[in-house]
Amino acid sequence: MTRDASDPVIVAVEHWRKHGWETGWHFAAGLSIYRTDDLIGLSDEVALRPHRLTRSRHEALAVLFFSRHGEMPLGKLSERLLVHPTSVTTTVDTLERLGLVERVGHPSDRRATLARITSKGRRAMEETCRIMSEAGCGLAALTEREAERLFRILAKVRADAGDIKRDSTRRGSDSELGDPILVAERNWESQGWTARPHFRASLSIYRTVELIRQSNEVALRPHKLTHVRHEALALLYFSRQREMPMGKLSERLLVHPTSVTSTVDTLERLGLVRRVAHPTDRRATLARITPKGTRAIEASNTMMAGNRFGIGALTDAEAKAAFTLLGKVRNAR
C-alpha cells in the first residue's frame, strides 16, 4: 500500500502497523467505508437541513413513507433500521416533535405502539429524496459501472451478516429474495426518483456501516465505547503527543464541534480522556488520552483486527477493490 500523507486512511494504516497490529486491505476498506459514509452524510445535509433531519431520522422516515400503510410498530422499525430499540425511540421522539411522525395505538395489540408518518413528513420525504437523487446520492465521483461493482462487493458483507436472504433453491442464481436495498430502490423508482446504481451503492455503505458497528460491539462494549468514542480515542492515541485541540479533533472526525464536545465529555466521565489547558493558546483546550484510555484502545483494536474489522467475508482482492472505489469518492471532496 503506497503511503499518501494526505489520505487519513493511509495514515491510520501506518499508525496501526507501527503499533504492531496487522491491518491489510480489510482495515483500509473498513475505515474507507466509515469515512465515505460520513462524507455522504455531509453531502446529504443540503437536502436534510431545511427539515431538521439527520440521516438516521431520514432513514426512519423513509421506512415509514414506503411502508404499506405509512406506519409500523416501533420494534419492527428497529429491526428494519438495524439499530437498538432505544435509538429508535429517541429518533421517533424527535420526528414527533418535528411534526413528521405521530404515535398511534396498535389496532390489535395494546402493548404495541405504531409510528405513523404525517402529511408534513411525506412532503419532507418527497423534497429531500428528489434533491438527493439529483446529486447522485453522494457518489457522483463514481461511474455507474463502478457504483454497481461497489454494491456487489458490499453485498457479500451484508449477506454474511444476514442482511440479505438469498434463494438457496435456485442453483447458480444471484437472486436476492429479501434485500432491503433492492426493495428501497423499487420504492424510489415508483415515486419517479432516479435511483441508478449510485442509490444502491450509497445505501449499501450506510447499511454496511451499521453492520460493522454491530460486529465491533464485542470489542467496544467492555470499555463502554461506541464507534464515535473509539474513533476519537484512536485519534488521540495515535497523535504525536497523545493529545489534540478540540477544534482539530472535530475536523479530523468530520463532525460538528458540539458533537466532539459531547463525545469528549463522555470519554472524560469514563476516565479515558481528560481535558488540559493549551500551553500557548488560552482560548483552546486539549483532549488528552489517559493510561486507562490507552489500555482500552489497545485491547479493542487487537480484538477488531482479529475480526478483520467486520468485513471478513471479503477476499483481500475485494477489500482492495472497495478501498480503491471509495478512494475516488473521498478524493473528490
C-alpha contacts under 8 A as a table, 3 or more apart, distances in Angstrom:
res1	aa1	res2	aa2	distance
2	T	10	I	7.98
3	R	10	I	6.10
3	R	11	V	7.43
3	R	14	E	7.95
4	D	7	D	5.50
4	D	10	I	6.14
4	D	11	V	7.21
5	A	8	P	7.36
5	A	10	I	7.23
5	A	11	V	6.23
6	S	11	V	7.88
7	D	10	I	5.45
7	D	11	V	6.33
8	P	11	V	4.92
8	P	12	A	6.04
9	V	12	A	5.06
9	V	13	V	6.25
9	V	28	A	6.24
9	V	31	L	6.50
9	V	32	S	6.62
10	I	13	V	4.97
10	I	14	E	6.31
10	I	28	A	7.19
11	V	14	E	5.19
11	V	15	H	6.28
12	A	15	H	4.98
12	A	16	W	6.21
13	V	16	W	5.23
13	V	17	R	6.25
13	V	23	T	6.68
13	V	27	F	7.31
13	V	28	A	6.65
14	E	17	R	5.12
14	E	18	K	6.20
15	H	18	K	5.25
15	H	19	H	6.54
15	H	238	F	6.45
16	W	19	H	5.30
16	W	20	G	6.53
16	W	21	W	5.39
16	W	22	E	7.32
16	W	23	T	6.95
17	R	20	G	5.12
17	R	21	W	5.34
17	R	22	E	6.24
17	R	23	T	6.86
18	K	21	W	7.57
21	W	301	N	7.80
21	W	302	T	6.78
21	W	305	A	6.99
22	E	305	A	6.70
23	T	26	H	6.68
23	T	27	F	5.14
23	T	28	A	7.44
23	T	305	A	6.68
24	G	27	F	5.91
24	G	28	A	6.89
24	G	316	D	7.84
25	W	28	A	5.04
25	W	29	A	5.90
25	W	316	D	6.06
25	W	319	A	5.46
25	W	320	K	5.32
25	W	323	F	7.47
26	H	29	A	5.10
26	H	30	G	5.90
26	H	308	R	6.12
26	H	309	F	6.60
26	H	311	I	6.67
26	H	312	G	7.37
26	H	314	L	7.90
26	H	316	D	6.93
26	H	319	A	5.43
26	H	320	K	7.49
27	F	30	G	5.10
27	F	31	L	6.10
27	F	305	A	7.70
27	F	308	R	7.04
27	F	309	F	6.10
28	A	31	L	5.39
28	A	32	S	6.03
28	A	319	A	7.93
28	A	320	K	7.87
28	A	323	F	6.29
29	A	32	S	4.97
29	A	33	I	6.15
29	A	319	A	5.58
29	A	320	K	6.68
29	A	322	A	5.93
29	A	323	F	4.47
30	G	33	I	5.18
30	G	34	Y	6.53
30	G	309	F	6.32
30	G	310	G	7.60
30	G	311	I	6.95
31	L	34	Y	5.09
31	L	35	R	6.21
32	S	35	R	5.15
32	S	36	T	5.87
32	S	323	F	6.15
32	S	326	L	6.29
32	S	327	G	7.26
33	I	36	T	5.25
33	I	37	D	6.09
33	I	205	I	6.29
33	I	208	T	7.89
33	I	209	V	6.83
33	I	323	F	7.90
33	I	326	L	7.06
34	Y	37	D	5.16
34	Y	38	D	6.42
34	Y	209	V	6.22
35	R	38	D	5.02
35	R	39	L	6.27
35	R	330	R	7.82
36	T	39	L	4.95
36	T	40	I	6.11
36	T	205	I	7.83
36	T	326	L	6.70
36	T	329	V	7.09
36	T	330	R	6.24
37	D	40	I	5.11
37	D	41	G	6.19
37	D	205	I	6.25
37	D	206	Y	6.17
37	D	209	V	7.55
38	D	41	G	4.97
38	D	42	L	6.42
38	D	254	L	6.91
39	L	42	L	5.02
39	L	43	S	6.30
39	L	138	G	7.73
39	L	254	L	7.81
39	L	330	R	7.47
40	I	43	S	4.95
40	I	44	D	6.10
40	I	137	C	7.41
40	I	138	G	4.91
40	I	139	L	7.51
40	I	202	S	7.82
41	G	44	D	5.05
41	G	45	E	6.37
41	G	55	R	6.63
42	L	45	E	5.28
42	L	46	V	7.87
43	S	46	V	6.41
43	S	138	G	5.88
44	D	47	A	5.54
44	D	48	L	6.17
44	D	55	R	7.72
44	D	132	M	6.44
44	D	137	C	7.64
44	D	138	G	7.08
45	E	48	L	4.84
45	E	49	R	5.29
45	E	54	T	7.61
46	V	49	R	5.97
46	V	50	P	7.71
47	A	50	P	6.85
47	A	127	E	7.68
47	A	128	T	4.97
47	A	129	C	7.82
47	A	131	I	5.97
47	A	132	M	6.51
48	L	51	H	5.64
48	L	52	R	6.30
48	L	53	L	5.00
48	L	54	T	6.49
48	L	55	R	7.72
48	L	58	H	7.74
48	L	128	T	6.15
49	R	52	R	4.84
49	R	53	L	5.84
49	R	54	T	7.55
50	P	53	L	7.67
51	H	124	A	6.59
52	R	98	L	7.92
53	L	57	R	5.75
53	L	58	H	5.99
54	T	57	R	5.19
54	T	58	H	6.04
55	R	58	H	4.93
55	R	59	E	6.00
56	S	59	E	5.11
56	S	60	A	6.30
56	S	91	T	7.55
57	R	60	A	5.19
57	R	61	L	6.15
57	R	91	T	5.96
57	R	92	V	7.80
57	R	95	L	7.02
58	H	61	L	4.97
58	H	62	A	6.01
58	H	125	M	7.68
59	E	62	A	4.97
59	E	63	V	6.34
59	E	81	L	7.51
60	A	63	V	5.26
60	A	64	L	6.57
60	A	77	L	7.36
60	A	81	L	6.98
60	A	91	T	7.76
60	A	92	V	8.00
61	L	64	L	5.23
61	L	65	F	6.02
61	L	100	L	7.93
61	L	101	V	7.81
61	L	117	I	6.97
61	L	121	G	7.25
61	L	125	M	7.31
62	A	65	F	4.88
62	A	66	F	6.16
62	A	125	M	6.87
63	V	66	F	5.49
63	V	67	S	6.10
63	V	77	L	7.58
63	V	80	R	7.77
64	L	67	S	5.11
64	L	70	G	4.97
64	L	71	E	5.40
64	L	72	M	6.59
64	L	115	A	7.69
64	L	116	R	6.71
64	L	117	I	6.01
65	F	70	G	5.33
65	F	71	E	7.84
65	F	117	I	6.45
65	F	122	R	6.56
65	F	125	M	7.50
66	F	70	G	6.61
66	F	187	N	6.57
67	S	70	G	5.04
67	S	71	E	6.47
67	S	72	M	7.46
68	R	71	E	7.62
70	G	116	R	5.71
70	G	117	I	5.72
71	E	114	L	6.15
71	E	115	A	5.37
71	E	116	R	4.08
71	E	117	I	6.35
72	M	76	K	6.67
72	M	77	L	6.34
72	M	114	L	5.15
72	M	115	A	5.49
72	M	116	R	6.68
73	P	76	K	5.39
73	P	77	L	6.25
73	P	106	H	7.71
73	P	112	A	6.59
73	P	113	T	5.67
73	P	114	L	4.26
73	P	115	A	6.20
74	L	77	L	4.96
74	L	78	S	6.21
74	L	85	P	7.46
74	L	88	V	7.05
74	L	89	T	7.33
74	L	112	A	7.74
74	L	113	T	6.44
74	L	114	L	6.02
74	L	115	A	6.39
75	G	78	S	5.13
75	G	79	E	6.55
75	G	85	P	6.47
76	K	79	E	5.07
76	K	80	R	6.24
77	L	80	R	5.13
77	L	81	L	6.19
77	L	88	V	7.26
78	S	81	L	5.27
78	S	82	L	6.11
78	S	83	V	5.52
78	S	84	H	6.19
78	S	85	P	5.35
78	S	88	V	5.77
79	E	82	L	5.17
79	E	83	V	6.73
82	L	207	R	7.84
82	L	210	E	6.60
82	L	211	L	7.51
83	V	87	S	6.51
83	V	88	V	7.01
83	V	210	E	7.58
84	H	87	S	5.38
84	H	88	V	6.65
85	P	88	V	5.05
85	P	89	T	6.23
86	T	89	T	5.11
86	T	90	T	6.37
87	S	90	T	5.15
87	S	91	T	6.17
88	V	91	T	4.99
88	V	92	V	6.03
89	T	92	V	5.21
89	T	93	D	6.04
90	T	93	D	5.03
90	T	94	T	6.41
91	T	94	T	5.27
91	T	95	L	6.26
92	V	95	L	4.94
92	V	96	E	5.92
92	V	101	V	7.07
92	V	115	A	7.29
93	D	96	E	5.17
93	D	97	R	6.33
94	T	97	R	5.09
94	T	98	L	6.30
95	L	98	L	5.04
95	L	99	G	6.32
95	L	100	L	5.30
95	L	101	V	5.41
95	L	102	E	7.99
96	E	99	G	5.04
96	E	100	L	5.83
96	E	101	V	4.69
96	E	102	E	5.41
96	E	103	R	7.59
97	R	100	L	7.69
98	L	101	V	7.66
99	G	102	E	7.19
99	G	118	T	7.13
99	G	120	K	6.72
99	G	121	G	7.14
100	L	117	I	6.03
100	L	118	T	5.32
100	L	119	S	7.40
100	L	120	K	5.45
100	L	121	G	3.91
100	L	122	R	7.64
100	L	124	A	7.92
101	V	115	A	6.45
101	V	116	R	5.44
101	V	117	I	4.40
101	V	118	T	5.25
101	V	121	G	6.40
102	E	115	A	5.81
102	E	116	R	5.24
102	E	117	I	6.40
102	E	118	T	6.67
103	R	113	T	6.60
103	R	114	L	5.62
103	R	115	A	4.74
103	R	116	R	6.13
104	V	113	T	6.03
104	V	114	L	5.26
104	V	115	A	6.49
104	V	116	R	7.03
105	G	110	R	7.05
105	G	112	A	6.95
105	G	113	T	5.07
105	G	114	L	6.04
106	H	109	D	5.36
106	H	110	R	6.17
106	H	111	R	7.82
106	H	112	A	5.66
106	H	113	T	5.37
106	H	114	L	5.85
107	P	110	R	7.52
109	D	112	A	5.54
110	R	113	T	7.76
117	I	121	G	5.66
117	I	122	R	6.77
118	T	121	G	4.92
118	T	122	R	6.31
119	S	122	R	5.09
119	S	123	R	6.38
120	K	123	R	5.19
120	K	124	A	6.27
121	G	124	A	5.07
121	G	125	M	6.24
122	R	125	M	5.09
122	R	126	E	6.21
123	R	126	E	5.16
123	R	127	E	6.28
124	A	127	E	5.35
124	A	128	T	6.07
125	M	128	T	5.30
125	M	129	C	5.86
126	E	129	C	5.55
126	E	130	R	6.22
127	E	130	R	5.38
127	E	131	I	6.47
128	T	131	I	5.27
128	T	132	M	6.13
129	C	132	M	5.07
129	C	133	S	5.91
129	C	193	W	7.21
130	R	133	S	5.20
130	R	134	E	6.31
130	R	193	W	5.97
131	I	134	E	5.24
131	I	135	A	6.40
132	M	135	A	5.12
132	M	136	G	6.63
132	M	137	C	5.20
132	M	138	G	7.54
133	S	136	G	5.39
133	S	137	C	5.48
133	S	193	W	6.36
133	S	194	T	5.70
133	S	195	A	6.59
133	S	199	F	7.60
134	E	137	C	7.43
134	E	194	T	7.32
135	A	138	G	6.26
135	A	140	A	6.91
136	G	139	L	5.54
136	G	140	A	4.91
136	G	198	H	6.06
136	G	199	F	7.25
137	C	140	A	7.20
137	C	198	H	6.22
137	C	199	F	5.82
137	C	202	S	6.20
138	G	202	S	7.07
139	L	142	L	5.84
139	L	147	A	7.76
139	L	198	H	6.08
139	L	202	S	6.83
139	L	329	V	6.28
140	A	143	T	7.40
140	A	198	H	7.51
140	A	329	V	7.73
141	A	328	K	6.36
141	A	329	V	5.40
141	A	332	A	6.50
142	L	145	R	7.88
142	L	146	E	5.68
142	L	147	A	5.86
142	L	198	H	7.85
142	L	325	L	7.56
142	L	328	K	7.01
142	L	329	V	6.90
143	T	146	E	5.12
143	T	147	A	6.15
144	E	147	A	5.07
144	E	148	E	6.13
144	E	196	R	7.37
144	E	197	P	5.74
144	E	198	H	6.65
145	R	148	E	5.15
145	R	149	R	6.23
145	R	197	P	7.70
146	E	149	R	5.02
146	E	150	L	6.21
146	E	325	L	7.03
147	A	150	L	5.13
147	A	151	F	6.24
147	A	197	P	5.45
147	A	198	H	5.40
147	A	200	R	7.74
147	A	201	A	5.62
148	E	151	F	5.03
148	E	152	R	6.31
148	E	197	P	5.13
148	E	198	H	7.31
148	E	200	R	7.47
148	E	201	A	6.68
149	R	152	R	5.13
149	R	153	I	6.25
150	L	153	I	5.13
150	L	154	L	6.18
150	L	201	A	6.08
150	L	322	A	6.27
150	L	325	L	7.02
151	F	154	L	5.33
151	F	155	A	6.03
151	F	197	P	7.60
151	F	200	R	6.14
151	F	201	A	4.59
151	F	204	S	6.22
152	R	155	A	5.00
152	R	156	K	6.93
153	I	156	K	5.69
153	I	157	V	7.42
153	I	314	L	7.63
153	I	318	E	6.60
153	I	322	A	7.02
154	L	157	V	5.22
154	L	158	R	6.35
154	L	204	S	6.50
154	L	205	I	7.45
154	L	208	T	7.04
155	A	158	R	4.95
155	A	159	A	5.85
155	A	164	I	7.79
155	A	204	S	7.38
156	K	159	A	5.16
156	K	160	D	6.11
156	K	313	A	6.30
156	K	314	L	6.82
157	V	160	D	5.20
157	V	161	A	6.34
157	V	208	T	7.21
157	V	311	I	5.77
157	V	312	G	7.57
157	V	313	A	5.49
157	V	314	L	6.80
158	R	161	A	5.09
158	R	162	G	6.27
158	R	163	D	5.02
158	R	164	I	6.28
158	R	207	R	7.89
158	R	208	T	6.38
158	R	211	L	7.36
159	A	162	G	5.05
159	A	163	D	5.38
159	A	164	I	4.69
159	A	165	K	6.99
159	A	166	R	7.97
160	D	163	D	7.53
160	D	313	A	6.38
161	A	164	I	7.97
161	A	211	L	7.02
162	G	165	K	6.82
163	D	179	D	6.92
163	D	180	P	7.79
164	I	176	E	6.76
164	I	177	L	7.49
164	I	178	G	5.57
164	I	179	D	4.76
164	I	180	P	7.42
165	K	176	E	6.17
165	K	177	L	5.51
165	K	178	G	4.93
165	K	179	D	6.55
166	R	174	D	7.50
166	R	175	S	6.25
166	R	176	E	4.81
166	R	177	L	5.37
166	R	178	G	7.03
167	D	170	R	5.95
167	D	173	S	7.32
167	D	174	D	7.79
167	D	175	S	6.08
167	D	176	E	6.49
167	D	177	L	6.02
168	S	171	R	6.98
170	R	173	S	5.43
176	E	179	D	5.69
178	G	183	V	7.86
179	D	182	L	5.52
179	D	183	V	6.49
180	P	183	V	4.94
180	P	184	A	6.02
181	I	184	A	4.96
181	I	185	E	6.09
181	I	200	R	6.32
181	I	203	L	6.70
181	I	204	S	7.09
182	L	185	E	4.93
182	L	186	R	6.30
182	L	200	R	7.33
183	V	186	R	5.28
183	V	187	N	6.29
184	A	187	N	4.95
184	A	188	W	6.19
185	E	188	W	5.13
185	E	189	E	6.25
185	E	195	A	6.14
185	E	199	F	7.20
185	E	200	R	6.97
186	R	189	E	5.14
186	R	190	S	6.14
187	N	190	S	5.13
187	N	191	Q	6.69
188	W	191	Q	5.32
188	W	192	G	6.67
188	W	193	W	5.45
188	W	194	T	7.21
188	W	195	A	6.49
189	E	192	G	5.02
189	E	193	W	5.32
189	E	194	T	6.25
189	E	195	A	6.34
190	S	193	W	7.51
195	A	198	H	6.83
195	A	199	F	5.05
195	A	200	R	7.44
196	R	199	F	5.76
196	R	200	R	7.13
197	P	200	R	5.05
197	P	201	A	6.14
198	H	201	A	5.12
198	H	202	S	5.96
199	F	202	S	5.19
199	F	203	L	6.14
200	R	203	L	5.44
200	R	204	S	5.98
201	A	204	S	4.91
201	A	205	I	6.26
202	S	205	I	5.26
202	S	206	Y	6.50
203	L	206	Y	5.00
203	L	207	R	6.20
204	S	207	R	5.23
204	S	208	T	5.86
205	I	208	T	5.10
205	I	209	V	6.11
206	Y	209	V	5.35
206	Y	210	E	6.68
207	R	210	E	5.13
207	R	211	L	6.34
208	T	211	L	4.96
208	T	212	I	6.08
209	V	212	I	5.11
209	V	213	R	6.15
210	E	213	R	5.08
210	E	214	Q	6.38
211	L	214	Q	5.10
211	L	215	S	6.30
211	L	310	G	7.65
212	I	215	S	4.95
212	I	216	N	6.08
212	I	309	F	7.19
212	I	310	G	4.94
212	I	311	I	7.19
213	R	216	N	5.08
213	R	217	E	6.23
213	R	227	H	6.69
213	R	310	G	7.95
214	Q	217	E	5.29
214	Q	218	V	7.90
215	S	218	V	6.56
215	S	309	F	7.90
215	S	310	G	5.49
216	N	219	A	5.47
216	N	220	L	6.29
216	N	304	M	6.38
216	N	309	F	7.21
216	N	310	G	6.71
217	E	220	L	4.90
217	E	221	R	5.37
217	E	226	T	7.58
218	V	221	R	5.85
218	V	222	P	7.57
219	A	222	P	6.84
219	A	299	A	7.78
219	A	300	S	4.90
219	A	301	N	7.65
219	A	303	M	5.74
219	A	304	M	6.26
220	L	223	H	5.64
220	L	224	K	6.37
220	L	225	L	4.99
220	L	226	T	6.47
220	L	227	H	7.74
220	L	230	H	7.60
220	L	300	S	5.93
221	R	224	K	4.89
221	R	225	L	5.79
221	R	226	T	7.47
222	P	225	L	7.63
223	H	296	A	6.24
224	K	270	L	7.89
225	L	228	V	7.89
225	L	229	R	5.63
225	L	230	H	5.84
226	T	229	R	5.20
226	T	230	H	6.02
227	H	230	H	5.03
227	H	231	E	6.07
228	V	231	E	5.17
228	V	232	A	6.27
228	V	263	T	7.50
229	R	232	A	5.18
229	R	233	L	6.09
229	R	263	T	6.07
229	R	264	V	7.80
229	R	267	L	6.99
230	H	233	L	5.03
230	H	234	A	5.98
230	H	297	I	7.37
231	E	234	A	5.01
231	E	235	L	6.30
231	E	253	L	7.61
232	A	235	L	5.26
232	A	236	L	6.59
232	A	249	L	7.29
232	A	253	L	7.10
232	A	263	T	7.84
233	L	236	L	5.24
233	L	237	Y	6.14
233	L	272	L	7.89
233	L	273	V	7.76
233	L	289	I	6.90
233	L	293	G	7.18
233	L	297	I	7.12
234	A	237	Y	4.89
234	A	238	F	6.11
234	A	297	I	6.58
235	L	238	F	5.37
235	L	239	S	6.05
235	L	249	L	7.68
236	L	239	S	5.16
236	L	242	R	4.92
236	L	243	E	5.21
236	L	244	M	6.40
236	L	287	A	7.62
236	L	288	R	6.61
236	L	289	I	5.98
237	Y	242	R	5.16
237	Y	243	E	7.63
237	Y	289	I	6.47
237	Y	294	T	6.58
237	Y	297	I	7.58
238	F	242	R	6.51
239	S	242	R	4.97
239	S	243	E	6.40
239	S	244	M	7.32
240	R	243	E	7.56
241	Q	244	M	7.86
242	R	288	R	5.89
242	R	289	I	5.94
243	E	286	L	6.24
243	E	287	A	5.43
243	E	288	R	4.11
243	E	289	I	6.37
244	M	248	K	6.68
244	M	249	L	6.35
244	M	286	L	5.26
244	M	287	A	5.50
244	M	288	R	6.68
245	P	248	K	5.38
245	P	249	L	6.26
245	P	278	H	7.68
245	P	284	A	6.63
245	P	285	T	5.73
245	P	286	L	4.30
245	P	287	A	6.21
246	M	249	L	5.01
246	M	250	S	6.28
246	M	257	P	7.55
246	M	260	V	7.20
246	M	261	T	7.49
246	M	284	A	7.54
246	M	285	T	6.29
246	M	286	L	5.95
246	M	287	A	6.38
247	G	250	S	5.14
247	G	251	E	6.50
247	G	257	P	6.56
248	K	251	E	5.05
248	K	252	R	6.20
249	L	252	R	5.19
249	L	253	L	6.16
249	L	260	V	7.26
250	S	253	L	5.24
250	S	254	L	6.12
250	S	255	V	5.52
250	S	256	H	6.20
250	S	257	P	5.37
250	S	260	V	5.77
251	E	254	L	5.16
251	E	255	V	6.70
255	V	259	S	6.50
255	V	260	V	7.02
256	H	259	S	5.38
256	H	260	V	6.67
257	P	260	V	5.05
257	P	261	T	6.23
258	T	261	T	5.12
258	T	262	S	6.38
259	S	262	S	5.15
259	S	263	T	6.20
260	V	263	T	4.99
260	V	264	V	6.05
261	T	264	V	5.24
261	T	265	D	6.04
262	S	265	D	5.03
262	S	266	T	6.44
263	T	266	T	5.28
263	T	267	L	6.28
264	V	267	L	4.92
264	V	268	E	5.92
264	V	273	V	7.07
264	V	287	A	7.36
265	D	268	E	5.17
265	D	269	R	6.34
266	T	269	R	5.08
266	T	270	L	6.30
267	L	270	L	5.05
267	L	271	G	6.33
267	L	272	L	5.30
267	L	273	V	5.43
267	L	274	R	7.89
268	E	271	G	5.04
268	E	272	L	5.79
268	E	273	V	4.71
268	E	274	R	5.32
268	E	275	R	7.66
269	R	272	L	7.67
270	L	273	V	7.69
271	G	274	R	7.20
271	G	290	T	7.10
271	G	292	K	6.71
271	G	293	G	7.10
272	L	289	I	6.01
272	L	290	T	5.31
272	L	291	P	7.40
272	L	292	K	5.46
272	L	293	G	3.87
272	L	294	T	7.57
272	L	296	A	7.85
273	V	287	A	6.47
273	V	288	R	5.46
273	V	289	I	4.41
273	V	290	T	5.25
273	V	293	G	6.38
274	R	287	A	5.85
274	R	288	R	5.39
274	R	289	I	6.51
274	R	290	T	6.78
275	R	285	T	6.62
275	R	286	L	5.61
275	R	287	A	4.72
275	R	288	R	6.14
276	V	285	T	6.05
276	V	286	L	5.22
276	V	287	A	6.45
276	V	288	R	7.01
277	A	282	R	7.15
277	A	284	A	7.01
277	A	285	T	5.07
277	A	286	L	6.02
278	H	281	D	5.42
278	H	282	R	6.24
278	H	283	R	7.86
278	H	284	A	5.66
278	H	285	T	5.30
278	H	286	L	5.77
279	P	282	R	7.52
281	D	284	A	5.53
282	R	285	T	7.76
289	I	293	G	5.64
289	I	294	T	6.63
290	T	293	G	4.95
290	T	294	T	6.23
291	P	294	T	4.96
291	P	295	R	6.33
292	K	295	R	5.20
292	K	296	A	6.27
293	G	296	A	5.01
293	G	297	I	6.25
294	T	297	I	5.27
294	T	298	E	6.25
295	R	298	E	5.19
295	R	299	A	6.11
296	A	299	A	5.31
296	A	300	S	6.05
297	I	300	S	5.28
297	I	301	N	5.81
298	E	301	N	5.32
298	E	302	T	6.15
299	A	302	T	5.37
299	A	303	M	6.51
300	S	303	M	5.21
300	S	304	M	6.14
301	N	304	M	5.03
301	N	305	A	6.01
302	T	305	A	5.26
302	T	306	G	6.32
303	M	306	G	5.09
303	M	307	N	6.40
304	M	307	N	5.02
304	M	308	R	6.38
304	M	309	F	5.24
304	M	310	G	7.61
305	A	308	R	5.03
305	A	309	F	5.75
306	G	309	F	7.57
307	N	310	G	6.02
307	N	312	G	6.95
308	R	311	I	6.04
308	R	312	G	5.14
309	F	312	G	7.03
311	I	314	L	6.04
312	G	315	T	7.48
314	L	317	A	7.83
314	L	318	E	5.63
314	L	319	A	5.89
315	T	318	E	5.13
315	T	319	A	6.18
316	D	319	A	5.11
316	D	320	K	6.11
317	A	320	K	5.10
317	A	321	A	6.15
318	E	321	A	4.96
318	E	322	A	6.16
319	A	322	A	5.12
319	A	323	F	6.22
320	K	323	F	5.06
320	K	324	T	6.17
321	A	324	T	5.07
321	A	325	L	6.18
322	A	325	L	5.22
322	A	326	L	6.04
323	F	326	L	5.23
323	F	327	G	5.93
324	T	327	G	4.98
324	T	328	K	6.71
325	L	328	K	5.44
325	L	329	V	7.10
326	L	329	V	5.19
326	L	330	R	6.29
327	G	330	R	5.00
327	G	331	N	5.84
328	K	331	N	5.28
328	K	332	A	6.20
329	V	332	A	5.29
329	V	333	R	7.04
330	R	333	R	5.67
